[in-house]
Amino acid sequence: MKYILLLLLISPCISIANQILTPKEVFESEQPIYWKIDKKVSIRESVFATIKFEFSQKGNGSVKVRDGLWVRVFDCHDNGFLYSPCLMRQRLKDVNSDGYNDIVFEADLIDTGEKESDPKTNKGRVFVELLYSPEHRAFKLGNYSDSIEPYQYYEK
């Protein structure tokens, strides 16, 4: 029993260490209404890209893909569904074998029901792939789960 408890305590630390953005960074940057976080990631030796995240105090957050396209990667707002963990796990991985790191976001989708007393049901893994395009020097949307709904939002 001690070993299981120790493993449960250690494993979140291991996964957080590999994150591009951690929940701690999200909450430490919190501002009234909404806030943004830019993160620089290594795409390849001496090639870096900046990723833009935007969060709301309501408990939602998205990552900008490019050209006004955003994808929700943070969902703690209980409006019937949420992510577990709220901030999707992220990992750098060369998904399309082009020599450049891409980003894979993943979490479990939890159905919280309509009422507070409804049981929570794990609907399975959801994911989003952001593929680095050396031609555009930006990320483009790759494969993603059916329940993920990219949306257009143009900053002023």
Disulfide bonds with the S-S distance in Angstrom:
Cys76-Cys86 1.88
